[in-house]
Amino acid sequence: MELLAPLPNVNQTAPQTQVGSLTEYLSFIFPLAIGLAATLAILMIVIGGVQIIFSGGSAGKVADGKRRITEAIWGLILALAAYLILYTINPDLISLKFIL
C-alpha cells in the first residue's frame, strides 16, 4: 500500500512512504483519531461557550449551549475511556502489535 504523504509524528528520522500491512496502518491512525476526537471536543466546547455568550439572555439558546458543552465533554470522556480500557486490558491492543 503506497501512502500519498507521510503520516504525522510517526517516524521523525525518515519519512514513511509505505505501509506493509493493515495493522501497521491502523496503528498510525488510532492515536490520530484520539487526537482528532479531543480537538473536536474542544472546538464544540468553544462553540457552546460562544453560543451562551451571544444568547442575549434567551433561555433556549443558553440551554442549547450548555447541552453542546456537556455532550462534548461526554464524548471526550468516552474516547479517553475507550483508550484507557484497551490499554488496561492489553497495551498491544492500542499499538495493534498482536499476533493472530
CYANA upper distance limits for C-alpha pairs under 8 A (distance plus 0.5 A):
  1 MET  CA     18 GLN  CA      6.67
  1 MET  CA     19 VAL  CA      6.31
  1 MET  CA     20 GLY  CA      7.17
  1 MET  CA     21 SER  CA      8.13
  2 GLU  CA     17 THR  CA      6.96
  2 GLU  CA     18 GLN  CA      5.48
  2 GLU  CA     19 VAL  CA      7.24
  3 LEU  CA     17 THR  CA      5.89
  3 LEU  CA     18 GLN  CA      6.17
  3 LEU  CA     19 VAL  CA      7.71
  4 LEU  CA     17 THR  CA      7.91
  5 ALA  CA     17 THR  CA      7.25
  6 PRO  CA     15 PRO  CA      6.24
  6 PRO  CA     16 GLN  CA      5.69
  6 PRO  CA     17 THR  CA      6.20
  7 LEU  CA     15 PRO  CA      8.45
  7 LEU  CA     16 GLN  CA      7.45
  7 LEU  CA     28 PHE  CA      7.95
 10 VAL  CA     16 GLN  CA      8.17
 10 VAL  CA     28 PHE  CA      7.49
 11 ASN  CA     15 PRO  CA      6.88
 11 ASN  CA     16 GLN  CA      7.48
 19 VAL  CA     24 GLU  CA      6.85
 19 VAL  CA     25 TYR  CA      6.62
 20 GLY  CA     24 GLU  CA      7.12
 20 GLY  CA     25 TYR  CA      8.34
 21 SER  CA     25 TYR  CA      7.01
 22 LEU  CA     26 LEU  CA      6.61
 23 THR  CA     27 SER  CA      6.52
 23 THR  CA     96 LEU  CA      6.46
 23 THR  CA     97 LYS  CA      7.80
 24 GLU  CA     28 PHE  CA      7.17
 24 GLU  CA     96 LEU  CA      7.92
 25 TYR  CA     29 ILE  CA      6.92
 26 LEU  CA     30 PHE  CA      6.49
 26 LEU  CA     96 LEU  CA      7.80
 27 SER  CA     31 PRO  CA      7.96
 27 SER  CA     94 ILE  CA      7.78
 27 SER  CA     95 SER  CA      5.72
 27 SER  CA     96 LEU  CA      6.06
 27 SER  CA     97 LYS  CA      8.49
 28 PHE  CA     32 LEU  CA      7.30
 29 ILE  CA     33 ALA  CA      6.56
 30 PHE  CA     34 ILE  CA      6.94
 30 PHE  CA     94 ILE  CA      7.97
 31 PRO  CA     35 GLY  CA      6.72
 32 LEU  CA     36 LEU  CA      6.60
 33 ALA  CA     37 ALA  CA      6.60
 34 ILE  CA     38 ALA  CA      6.81
 34 ILE  CA     79 ALA  CA      7.19
 34 ILE  CA     80 LEU  CA      8.04
 35 GLY  CA     39 THR  CA      6.66
 36 LEU  CA     40 LEU  CA      6.60
 37 ALA  CA     41 ALA  CA      6.58
 37 ALA  CA     75 GLY  CA      8.45
 37 ALA  CA     76 LEU  CA      7.22
 37 ALA  CA     79 ALA  CA      7.57
 38 ALA  CA     42 ILE  CA      6.75
 38 ALA  CA     76 LEU  CA      6.51
 39 THR  CA     43 LEU  CA      6.71
 40 LEU  CA     44 MET  CA      6.63
 41 ALA  CA     45 ILE  CA      6.70
 41 ALA  CA     72 ALA  CA      5.40
 41 ALA  CA     73 ILE  CA      7.16
 41 ALA  CA     75 GLY  CA      7.48
 41 ALA  CA     76 LEU  CA      6.55
 42 ILE  CA     46 VAL  CA      6.76
 42 ILE  CA     72 ALA  CA      7.94
 43 LEU  CA     47 ILE  CA      6.70
 44 MET  CA     48 GLY  CA      6.52
 44 MET  CA     68 ARG  CA      7.25
 44 MET  CA     69 ILE  CA      7.06
 44 MET  CA     72 ALA  CA      6.52
 45 ILE  CA     49 GLY  CA      6.68
 45 ILE  CA     68 ARG  CA      7.43
 45 ILE  CA     69 ILE  CA      5.23
 45 ILE  CA     72 ALA  CA      6.72
 45 ILE  CA     73 ILE  CA      8.15
 46 VAL  CA     50 VAL  CA      6.68
 46 VAL  CA     69 ILE  CA      8.47
 47 ILE  CA     51 GLN  CA      6.54
 47 ILE  CA     65 GLY  CA      8.27
 48 GLY  CA     52 ILE  CA      6.75
 48 GLY  CA     64 ASP  CA      8.18
 48 GLY  CA     65 GLY  CA      4.78
 48 GLY  CA     66 LYS  CA      6.97
 48 GLY  CA     67 ARG  CA      8.43
 48 GLY  CA     68 ARG  CA      5.96
 48 GLY  CA     69 ILE  CA      5.91
 49 GLY  CA     53 ILE  CA      6.69
 49 GLY  CA     65 GLY  CA      6.89
 49 GLY  CA     66 LYS  CA      8.30
 49 GLY  CA     69 ILE  CA      7.93
 50 VAL  CA     54 PHE  CA      6.63
 50 VAL  CA     65 GLY  CA      8.42
 51 GLN  CA     55 SER  CA      6.42
 51 GLN  CA     61 LYS  CA      7.50
 51 GLN  CA     62 VAL  CA      7.65
 51 GLN  CA     64 ASP  CA      8.42
 51 GLN  CA     65 GLY  CA      5.90
 52 ILE  CA     61 LYS  CA      7.18
 52 ILE  CA     62 VAL  CA      5.44
 52 ILE  CA     65 GLY  CA      5.80
 52 ILE  CA     66 LYS  CA      7.90
 55 SER  CA     59 ALA  CA      8.49
 55 SER  CA     61 LYS  CA      5.96
 55 SER  CA     62 VAL  CA      6.57
 57 GLY  CA     62 VAL  CA      7.82
 58 SER  CA     62 VAL  CA      6.79
 59 ALA  CA     63 ALA  CA      6.60
 60 GLY  CA     64 ASP  CA      6.72
 61 LYS  CA     65 GLY  CA      6.68
 62 VAL  CA     66 LYS  CA      6.71
 63 ALA  CA     67 ARG  CA      6.53
 64 ASP  CA     68 ARG  CA      6.64
 65 GLY  CA     69 ILE  CA      6.80
 66 LYS  CA     70 THR  CA      6.60
 67 ARG  CA     71 GLU  CA      6.58
 68 ARG  CA     72 ALA  CA      6.65
 69 ILE  CA     73 ILE  CA      6.76
 70 THR  CA     74 TRP  CA      6.74
 71 GLU  CA     75 GLY  CA      6.57
 72 ALA  CA     76 LEU  CA      6.73
 73 ILE  CA     77 ILE  CA      6.67
 74 TRP  CA     78 LEU  CA      6.54
 75 GLY  CA     79 ALA  CA      6.74
 76 LEU  CA     80 LEU  CA      6.68
 77 ILE  CA     81 ALA  CA      6.36
 78 LEU  CA     82 ALA  CA      6.64
 79 ALA  CA     83 TYR  CA      6.96
 80 LEU  CA     84 LEU  CA      6.60
 81 ALA  CA     85 ILE  CA      6.46
 82 ALA  CA     86 LEU  CA      6.70
 83 TYR  CA     87 TYR  CA      6.56
 83 TYR  CA     94 ILE  CA      7.81
 84 LEU  CA     88 THR  CA      6.48
 85 ILE  CA     89 ILE  CA      6.70
 86 LEU  CA     90 ASN  CA      6.67
 86 LEU  CA     91 PRO  CA      7.39
 86 LEU  CA     93 LEU  CA      6.64
 86 LEU  CA     94 ILE  CA      6.97
 87 TYR  CA     91 PRO  CA      4.93
 87 TYR  CA     92 ASP  CA      8.03
 87 TYR  CA     93 LEU  CA      7.26
 87 TYR  CA     94 ILE  CA      6.65
 89 ILE  CA     93 LEU  CA      8.47
 90 ASN  CA     94 ILE  CA      8.24
 91 PRO  CA     95 SER  CA      7.43
 92 ASP  CA     96 LEU  CA      6.04
 92 ASP  CA     97 LYS  CA      5.86
 92 ASP  CA     98 PHE  CA      6.47
 93 LEU  CA     97 LYS  CA      7.46
 93 LEU  CA     98 PHE  CA      7.49
